[in-house]
Amino acid sequence: MEFTEETVADVTNRLKRVEGQVRALQAMVQEGRDCREVVTQLTAATKALERAGFVLIAAGLTWCLEDPERSAAAGYELADVQKMFTKLA
């Protein structure tokens, strides 16, 4: 699957933010922070990961629709990309 530079930059930035969130979560657990606070931050990190996945899948669907022959030749039939989308949903 091919992604634009903008998509790669967007997803990379999102993943870096998630990385920071996970580090903060580790610190929160080690510090014995309130469980509700930790769960709230876990939820935020999970949602951020999901959004990164949706950006990738949206770009993949666009690629498949714009060039179905090339995407199929690369092993990405539209139905396969749709299945990846439903895994995230």
C-alpha positions, 0 to 999 in steps of 0.5 A: 500500500502506498501512502502520501508523505502527508499521511506518513507525517500525520500518522507518525506524529499521532504515534509519537503522541501516543508514545508520550501518552504511554510513557505518562501512563507508565509513570502514573502507574508507578506513582500509584495515581488514582485508578480513574485517572489512569483509566481515563488516560488509557482510554485517550491513548487507545482512541489516539491509536484508533485514529492513527489506524483510521487515517491509514485505512482511509488512505488505503481505501483512497489508494484502492479506489484511485488505482484498483489494478495497481492496488490489487497487484500489490495484494490489496484488493478493496475487500481486504482493505475494507476488512482492515477497516472493520477490525478497527471499527 
